[in-house]
Every structure is written in structure tokens, then in C-alpha cells.
Amino acid sequence: MIAHVHYASQPLRGTVDPPSSKNFTTRYTLASCLAAGRSVVRYPAVQDDAVALVRCCRDMGAEVVALDARGREIEFSVENNGSIDRLEIFGFGTQPKLRTPGRPLNPGNAGAVFRMLLAVSALLPEVEWVTDFAESLGKRPHIDLLRALEQLGVEVEYRGEDGRLPIRLRGGIERIKAAIERRRPEFRLGADDPFPVFVSGEVSSQYTSALLFLAPLLDVDLEINVTGKLKSLPLIETTRTVLSMAGVGVESADSRKFHFVRKGQRYAPRTWEANGDWPGASAILAAAVAVPGSDIRVRRLFEDDQGEKECVAFYQRMGCEARYEVEPQVGQTLVLRSPADKPVVGAAVNGDLCTDAVLAMMGAAITANGRSRFVDIDVLQFKECDRVREPIAELRKVYATALPSADPAQPPIEPEKALWWEQPDDPDTIHITGAPQGFEEGIDVDGRGDHRVIMLLSIVALRCRQGLRIHGAEHVSKSFPGWFDTLRALGARVDEEGPRGH
């Protein structure tokens, strides 16, 4: 699909609902599948990642039914986004209903979903994982998690040196228990001592989250030791919160580099309610930041464990007004206003605290007066695409069409000097010098098969006099199927060519 996002000649205005939190929805759903009994997930995120999770959990024995507001069963699909009120889940618990699938499991392009399920699937005697997205998830590394599973006695087969899909596991609870007992003398452990497993935190916190979900299902006290620098700490907090709500206790060091999970715990069935999604909301808010004089309201945003809420402080540093209000029968709503009489200004942020909001904030930064800095962002290289080099390559195409500055004393800046990263071989900081005067040419850009890149380019398009034509825009459904409809609801003009599905 090609999305032609046009120039916003008027401020964006209106009240919108963001999608429900992807990270909470997937964790709530997984915890429900790991419980024995009936759980309900209300207001689930309905996007590609959640659909992939439900498909795989069904293949492993969980019963998952999607219901509309009147209690009628409905297909859990992106096409039904907006019609699904809740998921009713009868989990497979530890073993009774957990079954070996009769076919390879396919998580689509859902990296976090795959990694958490990969760890859980170590309880099966044998399982194979594949993906239809060879150029995205198929290129992402999983070796650190695979090595951790090997420490538990799981046999693994994978492609490449960095543990890429397809992946085959040979595990099972008996194999794991026997391997742990064999290895106890290696660590000089007694029969009642917790067993240590080590996992790197350098590439992704998802590996640690995956082991935390697996740990209660093992009949052994487990210590999870995170080596190296732990990335995306807020997502570990999200996992710990969900486990606690599901009745699983995790004792963690303040640094979150050590976790102790006691044996004998079980996931408890319960009813969950998903909050609004801060990563998606960060893009809605960035669109308002980019268009002077915008005044929007975003519902169901709470100061929860989602690190991407840091975007609000970033937009305030840029010069926007933001405050929370409580609406009757709706709950907490965030109100954001961008200045109408002057451009927003550049700001700095630690990107590791709000990983999935960085690209949205970059979209706001390219419209600002001055330089913005995004530090500690090296983990962005290992997402659906390389979220440092690839989006900056697209932004440089746009920046080459920057209109003359209102200040005649300010010479044009070359795109390579306006948007760059350091270090060249392993990016950890992104620098963006904004062009508040906007851009001219209506050019074609590539969404790079990445939902966050598509939202970034849509934000920038609002400041392009002839808009932007974004190719591969259907991939926005991975996290925000209603993204373009949301822009329209706020007053933007978006034309679509070709089918939305992919």
C-alpha cells in the first residue's frame, strides 16, 4: 500500500483514542495462556503482534476466543480492529493442555512475542519456529536467549552464528530437570540451592523477559543473571508487573540484573484491562508537535510502566504545553498544545528509557529550531529494520528539499550534516538539526517494512508542502492499524492506494 500524507495547512485538533498497549496486551495474553483456568483480557490491542501471539498460543493448546461488546464471537484479526471488546482465554497451564504443535510455529514479524514464546516452548519435547518475514525478523539475532536455554539443557538448532530463524528446540520439563541436576556439581550447588542461568542484556531486554515468563514453570528455584549492560529497562518493569499481577513473585536487585524466581509458583487466571499504548500515542502527539498551533487530546494514557511516556517531558522541553485531565466515564486524558507563534525547539533525551518512542520524537525534532540529541539508542539497530541508518536515509531525502530558512543569515545545511549518528560503526547517539520552515518536494519514501518508520515519515509529511508518498505503508498494522484514520480524525489528509493487508 502507498499512503500519500499531505501537508497540514491547519493545526491538528480533536480527541482520539490510542490503540491499547501492545506490550501489556501481549504479556497479559501470555500470562493468561500460562494459567490453568479462565482469564479475560479487556480492551486488547488488535494488531499484527497480538494476532501472531494468539495464533501461536492456540497452536500450543490454549483456547482463545475474541468477543465483541455484545458477547458475540468474532475473528481476532486486524480487520476487526475496533470491534473486539475482549479476549476470553482458557490457558494450558504448565502441562495439562500444553501440546506439541503439528506444524512449525510462525510468529510473523513479532520479535518480542517470538522471544517470549520461544522460551516457553522449551517445555515442549520438540518444536520448530519459522517466519514469513525473512528480511526482518529473519535477520534479527536470538543467540543470547538460545545460549541461556542451552544452559537449562535445551538442545537448539539455528541459522547463522547469531541465532536466526528458523530455530528448532528439543526440550521438555524432564530433560530440563535432568540437565540441571547434572550441572549442579559444576556450580557446587546443593539439591535445594537455586540454579543460575546467565543471559546477556546487551542487545535486548526481551531475553530477560522471556526467561522470567519461563522460570515459574520449571520445578526448580531459578536465578537469572543479566550480564553486560541491560537495555530497555522499562520493559523489564512491565514484565515484572504483569508477573506480580498473575500471582508470580520475582525478587529482583535494584539494578534489575539479578532475579530470583521460587519454584512451585503458578500463574493465576484473572481479568486484565489494557491501558492506552504510549508508543503509539507518542506518534500521535509528535504529529501535533510538528504542526504549529495544534491542540489535541489523547485518552486512556496513564503513568504506568511504559517507558515511552517520557515523550511527554521531551515535547514539553521542545516548548509544548501538556497536562492531564480526567473526563467523566472516560478516565485520564492527556492534552497537548504546540505553540502557534514560534517553532518548537530542539531537545535531548535518553532513548533507552523510551525505545519505541524514539522515531516518533525524531519526527518532531526534524521540524524544530536547533539540534536534538537521542543518546543510548544502539538497541534500535536490532528492530524490524535498522532504526538508526534506515530511517535517517529516508529523512535525508526529505531534508534535501528543505525550504529556505526565515533567517537569511542561516545558510542551508547539507542533509548528511543535519541528520547523523555516532559512532559510525555502532551508533549510540543520533543528532538532528531541524528545519522549522518545512520542506517542499512531494517525493516517494520507503517505510522499510517497519511500523515505527512509517509513523515517523507520516509525521514529517505533515510539514512537506507537497506531502510524502510512503511505500509499504500497510506494515503500520503491526502496532497501529488505525494510524492513518487517526491522522484523518485530527484533520490531516491521507490518501491510500492499494490494499491495507500484507
C-alpha positions as CSV (number, residue, x, y, z in Angstrom):
1,M,0.0,0.0,0.0
2,I,1.1,3.6,-0.7
3,A,-0.1,6.2,1.7
4,H,0.1,9.8,0.5
5,V,0.2,12.0,3.6
6,H,-0.5,15.7,2.6
7,Y,0.8,19.0,4.1
8,A,-1.2,20.1,7.1
9,S,-2.3,23.6,6.3
10,Q,-4.3,23.9,9.5
11,P,-3.5,22.9,13.1
12,L,-4.5,19.4,14.1
13,R,-7.4,19.3,16.5
14,G,-9.5,16.7,18.2
15,T,-9.8,13.9,20.7
16,V,-8.6,10.4,19.9
17,D,-8.2,7.0,21.5
18,P,-4.8,5.4,21.0
19,P,-4.5,1.7,20.4
20,S,-4.3,-0.3,23.6
21,S,-0.8,-1.1,24.8
22,K,0.9,-3.7,22.7
23,N,3.4,-4.6,25.3
24,F,0.8,-5.1,28.1
25,T,-1.6,-6.9,25.8
26,T,0.9,-9.5,24.7
27,R,2.1,-10.0,28.3
28,Y,-1.5,-10.2,29.7
29,T,-2.4,-12.7,27.0
30,L,0.7,-14.9,27.5
31,A,0.2,-14.9,31.3
32,S,-3.4,-15.9,30.7
33,C,-2.3,-18.8,28.5
34,L,0.2,-19.9,31.1
35,A,-2.6,-20.1,33.7
36,A,-4.9,-23.0,34.3
37,G,-8.4,-21.7,34.1
38,R,-10.4,-18.8,32.5
39,S,-8.9,-15.3,32.1
40,V,-10.3,-12.3,30.3
41,V,-8.2,-9.5,28.6
42,R,-10.4,-6.4,28.1
43,Y,-9.6,-3.8,25.5
44,P,-6.8,-5.8,23.9
45,A,-4.5,-4.3,21.3
46,V,-5.6,-5.7,18.0
47,Q,-2.6,-5.6,15.7
48,D,-0.2,-7.9,14.0
49,D,1.9,-8.8,17.1
50,A,-1.2,-9.7,19.2
51,V,-2.7,-11.7,16.4
52,A,0.6,-13.7,16.0
53,L,0.7,-14.4,19.7
54,V,-2.8,-15.7,19.8
55,R,-2.2,-17.9,16.8
56,C,0.9,-19.5,18.3
57,C,-0.7,-19.9,21.7
58,R,-3.7,-21.6,20.1
59,D,-1.3,-24.0,18.3
60,M,0.2,-24.8,21.7
61,G,-3.1,-25.7,23.3
62,A,-4.7,-22.5,24.7
63,E,-8.3,-21.7,23.9
64,V,-8.6,-18.0,22.9
65,V,-11.9,-16.5,21.9
66,A,-12.4,-12.9,20.8
67,L,-15.8,-11.3,21.7
68,D,-17.4,-8.1,20.7
69,A,-19.2,-5.7,23.1
70,R,-22.4,-7.8,22.9
71,G,-20.5,-11.0,23.7
72,R,-20.6,-12.4,20.2
73,E,-17.6,-14.4,19.0
74,I,-15.6,-12.6,16.3
75,E,-12.4,-13.4,14.5
76,F,-9.3,-12.0,16.2
77,S,-7.8,-10.1,13.3
78,V,-6.6,-6.7,12.3
79,E,-9.6,-6.3,10.0
80,N,-11.8,-6.4,13.1
81,N,-9.8,-3.8,15.0
82,G,-12.4,-1.6,16.7
83,S,-15.0,-4.3,17.0
84,I,-13.2,-6.6,19.5
85,D,-14.1,-5.8,23.2
86,R,-12.2,-8.7,24.9
87,L,-10.4,-12.0,24.7
88,E,-11.6,-15.0,26.7
89,I,-8.8,-17.4,27.4
90,F,-8.6,-20.9,28.8
91,G,-4.9,-21.4,29.4
92,F,-2.8,-24.5,29.0
93,G,-1.3,-24.0,32.5
94,T,2.0,-25.8,33.0
95,Q,1.5,-29.2,31.3
96,P,-2.1,-30.5,31.2
97,K,-3.1,-28.8,27.9
98,L,0.3,-27.7,26.6
99,R,0.8,-29.6,23.4
100,T,3.4,-30.0,20.7
101,P,2.1,-28.3,17.5
102,G,1.6,-30.4,14.4
103,R,3.3,-27.8,12.3
104,P,6.1,-25.2,12.7
105,L,5.1,-22.1,14.8
106,N,5.2,-18.8,12.9
107,P,5.3,-15.6,14.9
108,G,5.2,-13.4,11.8
109,N,7.3,-10.3,12.3
110,A,6.6,-10.1,16.1
111,G,10.1,-10.1,17.7
112,A,9.1,-9.7,21.4
113,V,6.3,-12.2,21.0
114,F,8.6,-14.7,19.4
115,R,11.2,-14.4,22.1
116,M,8.9,-14.8,25.0
117,L,7.1,-17.8,23.3
118,L,10.4,-19.3,22.3
119,A,11.4,-19.6,26.0
120,V,8.0,-21.1,27.0
121,S,8.2,-23.5,24.1
122,A,11.3,-25.0,25.7
123,L,8.8,-27.0,27.8
124,L,7.9,-29.0,24.6
125,P,9.8,-32.1,23.6
126,E,10.4,-30.6,20.2
127,V,9.2,-27.5,18.4
128,E,10.2,-25.6,15.2
129,W,9.9,-21.9,14.7
130,V,9.8,-20.2,11.3
131,T,8.9,-16.8,9.9
132,D,7.4,-15.3,6.7
133,F,9.5,-12.2,7.2
134,A,12.9,-13.4,6.2
135,E,14.2,-9.8,5.6
136,S,13.1,-8.5,9.0
137,L,12.6,-10.9,11.9
138,G,14.5,-13.5,9.9
139,K,17.6,-11.3,10.2
140,R,17.3,-10.5,13.9
141,P,19.7,-12.2,16.4
142,H,18.4,-14.5,19.2
143,I,21.7,-16.2,20.1
144,D,21.8,-14.8,23.7
145,L,18.4,-16.3,24.5
146,L,19.3,-19.6,22.8
147,R,22.5,-19.8,24.9
148,A,20.6,-19.3,28.0
149,L,18.2,-22.1,27.1
150,E,21.1,-24.3,26.4
151,Q,22.3,-23.7,30.0
152,L,19.0,-25.3,31.0
153,G,19.6,-28.4,28.9
154,V,17.6,-27.5,25.9
155,E,19.1,-28.6,22.5
156,V,18.9,-25.8,19.9
157,E,19.4,-25.6,16.2
158,Y,19.5,-22.3,14.4
159,R,20.8,-20.5,11.3
160,G,23.9,-18.3,11.3
161,E,26.3,-17.5,14.1
162,D,23.8,-15.1,15.8
163,G,20.9,-17.5,16.2
164,R,18.5,-16.6,13.4
165,L,15.3,-18.2,12.3
166,P,14.4,-21.0,11.5
167,I,15.0,-22.4,15.0
168,R,14.4,-25.8,16.4
169,L,14.3,-26.7,20.1
170,R,14.3,-30.1,21.9
171,G,13.3,-29.6,25.5
172,G,10.7,-30.7,27.9
173,I,10.4,-30.4,31.6
174,E,12.1,-33.8,32.3
175,R,15.1,-33.0,30.0
176,I,15.5,-29.6,31.7
177,K,15.3,-31.1,35.2
178,A,17.8,-33.8,34.4
179,A,20.2,-31.3,32.8
180,I,20.0,-29.0,35.9
181,E,20.8,-31.9,38.2
182,R,23.8,-32.9,36.1
183,R,25.2,-29.4,36.2
184,R,24.7,-28.8,40.0
185,P,28.3,-30.1,40.8
186,E,29.7,-27.6,38.3
187,F,28.4,-24.7,40.4
188,R,28.9,-26.6,43.7
189,L,25.2,-26.4,44.4
190,G,23.2,-28.5,46.9
191,A,19.8,-30.0,46.0
192,D,17.9,-27.0,47.4
193,D,20.2,-24.3,46.0
194,P,18.8,-22.1,43.2
195,F,20.2,-22.8,39.8
196,P,21.9,-19.9,38.0
197,V,21.3,-19.1,34.4
198,F,23.1,-16.2,32.6
199,V,21.8,-14.1,29.8
200,S,23.3,-11.0,28.1
201,G,21.3,-7.8,28.3
202,E,23.4,-6.0,25.6
203,V,21.1,-6.5,22.7
204,S,17.6,-6.7,24.1
205,S,15.7,-6.9,27.4
206,Q,13.3,-9.3,25.7
207,Y,15.7,-12.2,26.5
208,T,15.4,-11.5,30.2
209,S,11.6,-11.1,30.0
210,A,11.4,-14.4,28.2
211,L,13.3,-16.2,30.9
212,L,11.1,-14.6,33.6
213,F,8.0,-15.9,31.9
214,L,9.6,-19.4,31.7
215,A,11.0,-19.5,35.3
216,P,7.8,-20.2,37.3
217,L,7.1,-23.2,35.0
218,L,10.3,-25.0,36.0
219,D,10.4,-27.2,39.0
220,V,13.5,-25.5,40.4
221,D,14.4,-22.3,42.1
222,L,16.0,-20.2,39.4
223,E,18.4,-17.3,39.5
224,I,18.5,-15.1,36.3
225,N,21.8,-13.2,36.0
226,V,21.9,-10.5,33.4
227,T,25.4,-9.9,32.0
228,G,26.6,-6.7,30.3
229,K,24.5,-3.5,30.1
230,L,20.8,-4.1,30.4
231,K,18.9,-2.4,27.6
232,S,15.3,-1.1,27.7
233,L,14.9,-1.4,31.5
234,P,11.2,-0.1,31.5
235,L,10.2,-3.3,29.6
236,I,11.6,-5.4,32.4
237,E,9.4,-3.5,34.8
238,T,6.4,-4.2,32.6
239,T,7.2,-7.9,32.7
240,R,7.7,-7.9,36.5
241,T,4.4,-6.0,37.0
242,V,2.5,-8.5,34.9
243,L,4.0,-11.5,36.6
244,S,3.1,-10.0,40.0
245,M,-0.5,-9.4,38.9
246,A,-0.6,-13.0,37.8
247,G,0.5,-14.2,41.2
248,V,4.1,-14.9,40.4
249,G,6.7,-13.4,42.8
250,V,10.0,-12.2,41.4
251,E,12.8,-11.0,43.7
252,S,15.0,-8.6,41.8
253,A,18.0,-6.5,42.5
254,D,17.6,-2.7,42.2
255,S,19.7,-2.8,39.0
256,R,17.3,-5.5,37.6
257,K,20.4,-7.5,36.6
258,F,19.6,-10.3,39.1
259,H,16.2,-12.0,39.5
260,F,15.2,-14.9,41.8
261,V,12.1,-16.9,41.0
262,R,11.0,-19.5,43.5
263,K,9.7,-22.9,42.4
264,G,6.2,-24.1,42.9
265,Q,4.5,-20.9,41.7
266,R,1.6,-21.0,39.3
267,Y,0.1,-18.4,37.0
268,A,-3.4,-17.4,38.3
269,P,-6.2,-16.7,35.9
270,R,-7.7,-13.3,36.2
271,T,-9.3,-10.4,34.3
272,W,-7.0,-7.8,32.8
273,E,-7.6,-4.3,31.3
274,A,-5.1,-2.9,28.8
275,N,-4.2,0.8,29.1
276,G,-3.6,3.0,26.1
277,D,-0.4,2.4,24.2
278,W,2.3,5.0,24.9
279,P,4.5,4.1,21.8
280,G,1.5,4.7,19.5
281,A,0.4,7.8,21.5
282,S,4.0,9.2,21.2
283,A,3.5,9.3,17.4
284,I,0.0,11.0,17.7
285,L,1.5,13.6,20.0
286,A,4.5,14.1,17.7
287,A,2.2,14.9,14.8
288,A,0.7,17.7,16.9
289,V,4.1,18.9,17.9
290,A,5.1,19.1,14.3
291,V,2.1,21.2,13.2
292,P,2.1,24.7,14.8
293,G,-0.9,25.6,16.9
294,S,-2.2,22.0,17.2
295,D,-4.5,21.2,20.2
296,I,-5.3,17.5,20.7
297,R,-6.5,15.2,23.5
298,V,-5.4,11.6,23.8
299,R,-7.5,9.3,26.0
300,R,-6.5,6.4,28.3
301,L,-2.9,7.4,28.9
302,F,-1.6,6.6,32.4
303,E,1.7,7.0,34.1
304,D,2.3,3.2,34.1
305,D,5.4,1.1,33.4
306,Q,5.6,2.1,29.8
307,G,8.8,4.0,29.4
308,E,7.6,5.8,26.3
309,K,5.6,8.1,28.5
310,E,8.9,10.0,28.6
311,C,7.9,11.5,25.3
312,V,5.7,14.0,27.1
313,A,8.6,15.6,29.0
314,F,10.5,15.7,25.7
315,Y,7.7,17.5,24.0
316,Q,7.5,19.9,26.9
317,R,11.2,20.7,26.6
318,M,10.5,21.4,23.0
319,G,8.1,24.1,24.0
320,C,4.7,22.4,24.1
321,E,2.1,22.6,26.8
322,A,0.9,19.2,28.2
323,R,-1.3,18.3,31.1
324,Y,-3.6,15.5,32.3
325,E,-7.3,15.9,32.7
326,V,-10.0,13.4,33.9
327,E,-13.0,13.0,31.7
328,P,-16.2,11.6,33.2
329,Q,-16.7,7.9,32.2
330,V,-13.5,8.0,30.1
331,G,-10.8,8.5,32.6
332,Q,-7.4,10.2,32.3
333,T,-6.8,12.2,29.1
334,L,-3.6,13.9,28.0
335,V,-4.0,17.4,26.5
336,L,-1.1,18.7,24.3
337,R,-0.8,22.1,22.6
338,S,2.0,23.1,20.3
339,P,3.0,26.8,20.1
340,A,1.3,28.7,17.2
341,D,3.5,31.8,17.1
342,K,7.0,30.3,17.2
343,P,8.7,27.0,16.3
344,V,9.4,24.3,18.8
345,V,13.0,23.9,19.8
346,G,15.4,21.0,19.8
347,A,15.8,18.9,22.9
348,A,17.7,15.9,24.2
349,V,16.5,12.5,25.6
350,N,17.9,9.2,26.7
351,G,16.4,6.9,24.1
352,D,17.0,3.7,26.1
353,L,14.3,4.8,28.5
354,C,11.7,5.1,25.7
355,T,12.9,2.9,22.9
356,D,9.7,2.7,20.9
357,A,9.0,6.4,21.0
358,V,12.4,7.5,19.6
359,L,11.4,7.5,16.0
360,A,8.2,9.5,16.7
361,M,10.3,12.0,18.7
362,M,12.7,12.2,15.7
363,G,9.7,13.2,13.5
364,A,9.0,16.1,15.9
365,A,12.7,17.0,16.1
366,I,13.2,17.5,12.3
367,T,10.6,20.3,12.5
368,A,12.3,22.0,15.4
369,N,14.5,25.1,15.6
370,G,18.0,23.8,16.6
371,R,19.5,20.4,17.3
372,S,18.0,17.5,19.1
373,R,20.0,14.6,20.6
374,F,18.9,11.0,21.2
375,V,21.5,9.1,23.3
376,D,21.9,5.5,24.2
377,I,20.0,4.2,21.2
378,D,22.2,1.4,19.9
379,V,19.5,-1.2,20.5
380,L,17.5,0.4,17.7
381,Q,19.7,-1.3,15.2
382,F,18.1,-4.7,16.0
383,K,14.4,-4.0,15.4
384,E,12.2,-4.6,12.4
385,C,14.8,-2.7,10.5
386,D,17.9,-0.9,11.5
387,R,16.1,2.1,13.1
388,V,19.2,4.3,13.0
389,R,20.6,4.1,9.5
390,E,17.4,3.2,7.5
391,P,15.0,6.0,8.7
392,I,17.8,8.6,8.6
393,A,18.4,7.6,5.0
394,E,14.8,8.3,4.2
395,L,14.8,11.6,6.3
396,R,17.8,12.8,4.4
397,K,15.8,12.5,1.1
398,V,13.2,14.8,2.6
399,Y,15.8,17.2,4.2
400,A,17.3,17.7,0.8
401,T,14.1,19.6,-0.1
402,A,14.2,21.9,2.9
403,L,12.7,25.4,2.2
404,P,14.9,28.4,2.7
405,S,15.3,29.5,6.3
406,A,13.4,32.5,7.5
407,D,16.8,33.8,8.7
408,P,18.7,34.9,5.6
409,A,22.0,34.7,7.6
410,Q,21.5,31.0,8.1
411,P,22.9,29.0,5.1
412,P,21.3,25.7,4.1
413,I,22.6,22.6,5.9
414,E,23.5,19.5,4.0
415,P,21.3,16.5,4.9
416,E,24.4,14.4,6.0
417,K,25.3,17.2,8.5
418,A,21.8,17.8,9.7
419,L,21.0,14.1,10.4
420,W,23.8,11.9,11.6
421,W,24.8,9.3,14.2
422,E,27.8,8.4,16.2
423,Q,29.8,6.2,16.4
424,P,29.8,5.4,12.7
425,D,30.3,1.6,13.2
426,D,28.0,1.2,16.2
427,P,25.5,4.1,16.7
428,D,24.8,5.2,20.2
429,T,23.7,8.8,19.6
430,I,21.5,10.4,16.9
431,H,21.8,14.1,16.1
432,I,19.0,16.0,14.2
433,T,19.1,19.7,13.2
434,G,15.6,20.7,12.5
435,A,14.2,22.7,9.6
436,P,11.2,24.6,11.2
437,Q,10.5,26.3,7.8
438,G,9.4,22.9,6.4
439,F,10.1,21.1,3.2
440,E,9.0,21.4,-0.4
441,E,9.0,18.4,-2.8
442,G,6.4,15.7,-2.8
443,I,8.7,12.7,-3.0
444,D,8.4,8.9,-2.6
445,V,9.9,7.4,0.6
446,D,10.1,3.8,1.8
447,G,8.6,2.7,5.1
448,R,11.3,0.0,5.3
449,G,8.7,-2.6,6.4
450,D,8.7,-1.0,9.9
451,H,5.6,0.4,11.6
452,R,7.7,3.0,13.5
453,V,9.4,4.3,10.4
454,I,6.0,4.6,8.6
455,M,4.7,6.7,11.5
456,L,7.9,8.8,11.5
457,L,7.6,9.6,7.8
458,S,3.9,10.4,8.2
459,I,4.7,13.0,10.9
460,V,7.3,14.6,8.7
461,A,4.9,14.6,5.7
462,L,2.7,17.0,7.5
463,R,5.4,19.6,7.1
464,C,6.1,18.9,3.4
465,R,4.3,21.3,1.1
466,Q,3.5,18.5,-1.4
467,G,3.3,15.8,1.2
468,L,5.1,12.4,1.0
469,R,4.1,9.1,-0.7
470,I,5.0,6.3,1.8
471,H,5.5,2.9,0.2
472,G,4.9,-0.2,2.2
473,A,2.5,1.7,4.5
474,E,0.4,-1.4,5.2
475,H,3.1,-2.5,7.7
476,V,1.8,0.1,10.1
477,S,-0.7,-2.5,11.2
478,K,2.0,-4.3,13.2
479,S,1.2,-1.9,16.1
480,F,-1.3,0.7,14.9
481,P,-3.8,-0.4,12.3
482,G,-5.8,2.7,12.7
483,W,-2.9,5.1,12.3
484,F,-4.0,6.9,9.1
485,D,-7.6,7.0,10.3
486,T,-6.4,8.7,13.5
487,L,-4.5,11.4,11.4
488,R,-7.7,12.0,9.4
489,A,-9.7,12.4,12.6
490,L,-7.3,15.1,13.7
491,G,-7.8,17.0,10.4
492,A,-4.9,15.6,8.3
493,R,-5.5,14.5,4.7
494,V,-4.3,11.0,3.8
495,D,-4.9,9.1,0.5
496,E,-4.3,5.4,0.2
497,E,-3.5,3.3,-2.9
498,G,-3.7,-0.5,-2.8
499,P,-4.9,-2.9,-0.1
500,R,-4.2,-2.4,3.5
501,G,-3.4,-6.0,4.2
502,H,0.0,-7.6,3.7
